Every structure is written in C-alpha cells, then in structure tokens.
C-alpha cells in the first residue's frame, strides 16, 4: 500500500516524468495491484493551490477531481477521527496540517509514503520513498 503526498499525486496523474524513476516504478507497480491511496486533504491542498494561482490545471478543478476519483486503482482516504487525532500527536517539528494529515493517513494504513518532502521523509515511523 502506498499513500501519495499531494505533489506526488498531481505529478503522477498529470506529469509522471516529474517523479523520480524509483518512485514512479513503485507507484506504477502499486497501481497494478490497486494499492494506491491519497488523503482527501490532498484535494483541499490542490483546491487551495489553484485558487491562489500557484497551480494551473489544464481542465477545471471539478473535472480534474472527478477524473482522478474515477481511477479504479486509487482510493481517497477521508479524514476520520483517528487520523485527525493521530495527526495532532505526531512528533514533527513543523505544524503544516495537511502534511500531518497525510503522514497520519500513511501511518494508520501502515503504508509507504511517496513524497519529496524531506521533513516528512525524516519521520522514522513511516517508510517513505522518493529518489
């Protein structure tokens, strides 16, 4: 099982060449096994980035979301009470709520996290992959 960080999800769907080869191979393999997940907080982050003009999609946001939700090998994990509480209790030096929710999702699923974020990759309780 793999959890994709927000940027990994966006790149894998829209520009897979932006993922390092190692991460892309792992994500592609998990897609074949239907073992890909993303936190629903990633959609919130995506919407915030597009609204603030920091990310431009080639299609309207709602179309992008519907297309990604329709992928049969990817599931979105909603933020439930366990994830919300776990995110607060993480021993992390930074307070970014989205990062905390994504990390708590991976931790709760016992999944590997695909992320370029060195702060998240340094969290020892969750296996992570990038380059």
Secondary structure, 3 states (H helix, E strand, C coil): CEEECHHHHHHHHHCHHHCCHHHHHHHHHHHHCCCEEEECHHHHHHHHHHHCCCCCCCCCHHHHHHHHHCCCCEEEECCCHHHHHHHHHCCCCCCCHHHHHHHHHHHHHCCEEECCCHHHHCCCCCCEECC
